[in-house]
């Protein structure tokens, strides 16, 4: 009998704050929900303009990095899933 040799890749979604904090999630939706919640909290606390300008690399200072089996595949995700943003615009 043949052994099942299918390789399943482990994908993680890291919500990354520009200060270096990383929070891992098993799903895109979980990571995006956390990102949206963090942005909302910052806007309520500091105002829209200050919160938006707080990020040096991305607006609001948060983004999602997509990791698959230890490799950063964020660029591939952006290309293949254009309807699933990885930061707030």
Backbone as a printed PyTorch tensor [residue, N CA C, xyz], in Angstrom:
tensor([[[ 0.8390, -1.1760,  0.0000],
         [ 0.0000,  0.0000,  0.0000],
         [ 0.8910,  1.2490,  0.0000]],

        [[ 0.5600,  2.2100, -0.8250],
         [ 1.3530,  3.4360, -0.9490],
         [ 1.1190,  4.3430,  0.2490]],

        [[ 2.1850,  4.9340,  0.6970],
         [ 2.1170,  5.8720,  1.8160],
         [ 1.6870,  7.2390,  1.3090]],

        [[ 0.8990,  7.9190,  2.0870],
         [ 0.4910,  9.2690,  1.7120],
         [ 1.6860, 10.1950,  1.9210]],

        [[ 2.2210, 10.7290,  0.8260],
         [ 3.4120, 11.5700,  0.9150],
         [ 3.0970, 13.0360,  0.6850]],

        [[ 1.8230, 13.3800,  0.6970],
         [ 1.4500, 14.7810,  0.4900],
         [ 2.0350, 15.6470,  1.6080]],

        [[ 2.6600, 16.7180,  1.2110],
         [ 3.2470, 17.6480,  2.1730],
         [ 2.2430, 18.7610,  2.4270]],

        [[ 1.9140, 18.9630,  3.6840],
         [ 1.0280, 20.0710,  4.0200],
         [ 1.8760, 21.1830,  4.6100]],

        [[ 1.7020, 22.3580,  4.0760],
         [ 2.4870, 23.4960,  4.5200],
         [ 1.7830, 24.2060,  5.6680]],

        [[ 2.5600, 24.6210,  6.6380],
         [ 2.0570, 25.3580,  7.7940],
         [ 2.1370, 26.8520,  7.4670]],

        [[ 1.0000, 27.5260,  7.4970],
         [ 0.9700, 28.9590,  7.2350],
         [ 0.5920, 29.6850,  8.5080]],

        [[ 1.3740, 30.7100,  8.8320],
         [ 1.0820, 31.5650,  9.9730],
         [ 0.9770, 33.0000,  9.4850]],

        [[ 0.1630, 33.7510, 10.1690],
         [-0.0200, 35.1620,  9.8630],
         [ 0.4200, 35.9360, 11.0970]],

        [[ 1.4620, 36.7470, 10.9450],
         [ 2.0020, 37.4920, 12.0760],
         [ 1.5300, 38.9370, 11.9840]],

        [[ 0.8160, 39.3970, 13.0120],
         [ 0.5260, 40.8180, 13.0780],
         [ 1.7590, 41.4620, 13.6850]],

        [[ 2.3840, 42.3550, 12.9290],
         [ 3.6520, 42.9530, 13.3350],
         [ 3.4450, 44.4330, 13.5930]],

        [[ 3.9110, 44.8630, 14.7460],
         [ 3.9070, 46.2790, 15.0910],
         [ 5.3130, 46.7970, 14.8200]],

        [[ 5.4300, 48.0160, 14.3470],
         [ 6.7430, 48.5460, 14.0000],
         [ 7.6970, 48.6320, 15.1880]],

        [[ 7.1780, 48.5140, 16.4020],
         [ 8.0850, 48.5320, 17.5600],
         [ 8.7220, 47.1580, 17.7830]],

        [[ 8.3590, 46.1900, 16.9420],
         [ 8.9730, 44.8720, 17.0250],
         [ 8.0820, 43.7950, 17.6140]],

        [[ 6.9590, 44.1680, 18.1930],
         [ 6.0360, 43.1670, 18.7380],
         [ 5.4270, 42.3470, 17.6120]],

        [[ 5.3590, 41.0270, 17.8190],
         [ 4.7720, 40.1170, 16.8360],
         [ 3.7540, 39.2450, 17.5470]],

        [[ 2.5600, 39.1400, 16.9600],
         [ 1.5210, 38.2610, 17.4930],
         [ 1.1220, 37.2840, 16.3890]],

        [[ 1.3840, 35.9800, 16.5720],
         [ 1.0790, 35.0020, 15.5220],
         [-0.3880, 34.5550, 15.5430]],

        [[-0.9150, 34.2720, 14.3580],
         [-2.2770, 33.7740, 14.1940],
         [-2.2660, 32.6260, 13.1960]],

        [[-3.2190, 31.7130, 13.3440],
         [-3.3360, 30.5780, 12.4260],
         [-4.1470, 30.9090, 11.1820]],

        [[-4.8540, 32.0440, 11.2160],
         [-5.6800, 32.3940, 10.0660],
         [-5.5120, 33.8650,  9.6960]],

        [[-5.7270, 34.1530,  8.4310],
         [-5.6760, 35.5350,  7.9510],
         [-6.7080, 36.3690,  8.6840]],

        [[-7.9190, 35.8290,  8.8140],
         [-9.0070, 36.6050,  9.4130],
         [-8.7090, 36.9760, 10.8590]],

        [[-8.1110, 36.0710, 11.6160],
         [-7.7280, 36.3720, 12.9920],
         [-6.6990, 37.4800, 13.0600]],

        [[-5.6980, 37.4250, 12.1870],
         [-4.6490, 38.4470, 12.1650],
         [-5.2060, 39.7920, 11.7220]],

        [[-6.0640, 39.7880, 10.7110],
         [-6.6120, 41.0520, 10.2180],
         [-7.5460, 41.6720, 11.2520]],

        [[-8.3040, 40.8430, 11.9420],
         [-9.1850, 41.3380, 13.0010],
         [-8.3610, 42.0040, 14.1160]],

        [[-7.2430, 41.3960, 14.4970],
         [-6.3680, 41.9720, 15.5210],
         [-5.7520, 43.2780, 15.0290]],

        [[-5.3390, 43.3220, 13.7710],
         [-4.7730, 44.5320, 13.1910],
         [-5.8050, 45.6540, 13.1940]],

        [[-7.0130, 45.3570, 12.7450],
         [-8.0750, 46.3650, 12.6960],
         [-8.4170, 46.8620, 14.1030]],

        [[-8.4210, 45.9650, 15.0570],
         [-8.7040, 46.3300, 16.4400],
         [-7.6080, 47.2440, 17.0030]],

        [[-6.3520, 46.9410, 16.7120],
         [-5.2340, 47.7670, 17.1780],
         [-5.2960, 49.1630, 16.5630]],

        [[-5.6070, 49.2340, 15.2850],
         [-5.7220, 50.5320, 14.6150],
         [-6.8770, 51.3240, 15.2170]],

        [[-8.0140, 50.6710, 15.4100],
         [-9.1790, 51.3430, 15.9850],
         [-8.8450, 51.8940, 17.3750]],

        [[-8.1680, 51.0850, 18.1800],
         [-7.7830, 51.5200, 19.5210],
         [-6.8690, 52.7430, 19.4550]],

        [[-5.8850, 52.7140, 18.5480],
         [-4.9600, 53.8370, 18.4140],
         [-5.6610, 55.0980, 17.9350]],

        [[-6.6020, 54.9490, 17.0120],
         [-7.3590, 56.1060, 16.5090],
         [-8.1860, 56.7090, 17.6390]],

        [[-8.8520, 55.8570, 18.4240],
         [-9.6500, 56.3610, 19.5370],
         [-8.7820, 57.0550, 20.5870]],

        [[-7.5760, 56.5220, 20.7980],
         [-6.6850, 57.0410, 21.8360],
         [-5.9320, 58.3050, 21.4020]],

        [[-5.5100, 58.3550, 20.1300],
         [-4.6280, 59.4340, 19.6760],
         [-5.1980, 60.3090, 18.5660]],

        [[-6.3290, 59.9390, 18.0140],
         [-6.8910, 60.6650, 16.8790],
         [-6.4120, 60.0760, 15.5640]],

        [[-7.2130, 60.2740, 14.5270],
         [-6.9500, 59.6670, 13.2120],
         [-5.5920, 60.0790, 12.6380]],

        [[-5.3220, 61.3590, 12.5850],
         [-4.0960, 61.8220, 11.9370],
         [-2.8440, 61.3280, 12.6590]],

        [[-2.8190, 61.4360, 13.9800],
         [-1.6560, 60.9920, 14.7490],
         [-1.4570, 59.4900, 14.6140]],

        [[-2.5520, 58.7160, 14.7020],
         [-2.4540, 57.2610, 14.5850],
         [-1.9580, 56.8600, 13.2000]],

        [[-2.4830, 57.5090, 12.1770],
         [-2.0920, 57.1750, 10.8020],
         [-0.6210, 57.4770, 10.5590]],

        [[-0.1440, 58.5950, 11.0890],
         [ 1.2310, 59.0180, 10.8460],
         [ 2.2330, 58.3510, 11.7830]],

        [[ 1.7610, 57.5300, 12.7150],
         [ 2.6610, 56.8910, 13.6710],
         [ 3.5120, 55.8000, 13.0290]],

        [[ 3.0730, 55.2940, 11.8970],
         [ 3.8380, 54.2560, 11.2120],
         [ 4.8670, 54.8450, 10.2640]],

        [[ 6.0600, 54.3460, 10.3290],
         [ 7.1180, 54.8010,  9.4290],
         [ 7.0630, 54.0030,  8.1310]],

        [[ 6.8620, 52.6840,  8.2520],
         [ 6.8480, 51.8080,  7.0820],
         [ 5.4330, 51.6620,  6.5170]],

        [[ 4.4440, 51.4850,  7.3890],
         [ 3.0520, 51.3080,  6.9790],
         [ 2.1790, 52.3100,  7.7320]],

        [[ 1.0960, 52.7720,  7.1030],
         [ 0.1760, 53.6320,  7.8470],
         [-0.2640, 52.9270,  9.1340]],

        [[-0.3450, 53.6350, 10.1950],
         [-0.7540, 53.1710, 11.5230],
         [ 0.3020, 52.3100, 12.2140]],

        [[ 1.3560, 51.8940, 11.5410],
         [ 2.4340, 51.1530, 12.1910],
         [ 2.2140, 49.6690, 12.3790]],

        [[ 1.2040, 49.1010, 11.7270],
         [ 0.9390, 47.6640, 11.8360],
         [ 0.8810, 47.0450, 10.4500]],

        [[ 1.2690, 45.8020, 10.3640],
         [ 1.1420, 45.0570,  9.1160],
         [ 1.0350, 43.5700,  9.4510]],

        [[ 0.7130, 42.7750,  8.4490],
         [ 0.6640, 41.3230,  8.6070],
         [ 1.7470, 40.7260,  7.7190]],

        [[ 2.5630, 39.8520,  8.2940],
         [ 3.5720, 39.1060,  7.5620],
         [ 3.0780, 37.6660,  7.4380]],

        [[ 3.1580, 37.1160,  6.2410],
         [ 2.6950, 35.7500,  5.9930],
         [ 3.9120, 34.8240,  5.9480]],

        [[ 3.9000, 33.8330,  6.8350],
         [ 5.0040, 32.8730,  6.9210],
         [ 4.4870, 31.4810,  6.5650]],

        [[ 5.2290, 30.7800,  5.7240],
         [ 4.8710, 29.4100,  5.3660],
         [ 6.0930, 28.5340,  5.5780]],

        [[ 5.9640, 27.5930,  6.5010],
         [ 7.0640, 26.6870,  6.8340],
         [ 8.3620, 27.4430,  7.1180]],

        [[ 8.2480, 28.5460,  7.8520],
         [ 9.4210, 29.3160,  8.2400],
         [ 9.9340, 30.2980,  7.1990]],

        [[ 9.2970, 30.3580,  6.0390],
         [ 9.7060, 31.2810,  4.9750],
         [ 8.7220, 32.4400,  4.8890]],

        [[ 9.2280, 33.6350,  4.6620],
         [ 8.3770, 34.8070,  4.4800],
         [ 7.8210, 34.7750,  3.0590]],

        [[ 6.5070, 34.5900,  2.9420],
         [ 5.8560, 34.5320,  1.6300],
         [ 4.8610, 35.6840,  1.4690]],

        [[ 5.1360, 36.7850,  2.1490],
         [ 4.2330, 37.9360,  2.1240],
         [ 4.0350, 38.4750,  0.7090]],

        [[ 5.1120, 38.5800, -0.0670],
         [ 4.9860, 39.0860, -1.4420],
         [ 4.1050, 38.1700, -2.2880]],

        [[ 4.2650, 36.8650, -2.1430],
         [ 3.4200, 35.9100, -2.8690],
         [ 1.9590, 36.0810, -2.4800]],

        [[ 1.7080, 36.2330, -1.1740],
         [ 0.3380, 36.4130, -0.6820],
         [-0.2750, 37.6660, -1.3000]],

        [[ 0.4680, 38.7580, -1.2890],
         [-0.0320, 40.0250, -1.8300],
         [-0.4140, 39.8760, -3.2960]],

        [[ 0.3950, 39.1560, -4.0310],
         [ 0.1360, 38.9440, -5.4540],
         [-1.0720, 38.0270, -5.6740]],

        [[-1.1750, 36.9370, -4.9080],
         [-2.2150, 35.9270, -5.1120],
         [-3.5330, 36.2220, -4.4100]],

        [[-3.5040, 37.0770, -3.4040],
         [-4.7180, 37.3850, -2.6320],
         [-4.9250, 38.8980, -2.5440]],

        [[-5.1210, 39.5700, -3.6790],
         [-5.2120, 41.0320, -3.6460],
         [-6.4160, 41.5520, -2.8700]],

        [[-7.4250, 40.7090, -2.6480],
         [-8.6190, 41.1280, -1.9060],
         [-8.4540, 40.9600, -0.4030]],

        [[-7.2780, 40.5270,  0.0480],
         [-7.0050, 40.3280,  1.4740],
         [-5.7890, 41.1730,  1.8660]],

        [[-6.0230, 42.4580,  2.1950],
         [-4.9060, 43.3620,  2.4940],
         [-4.1430, 42.9740,  3.7450]],

        [[-2.8760, 43.3660,  3.7850],
         [-2.0090, 43.0320,  4.9100],
         [-1.6830, 44.2350,  5.7810]],

        [[-2.2910, 45.3650,  5.4700],
         [-2.1510, 46.5550,  6.3110],
         [-3.3660, 47.4470,  6.0710]],

        [[-3.5090, 48.4420,  6.9300],
         [-4.6110, 49.3890,  6.7730],
         [-4.1140, 50.5260,  5.8960]],

        [[-4.9310, 50.9260,  4.9600],
         [-4.5390, 52.0130,  4.0460],
         [-5.0260, 53.3450,  4.5520]]])
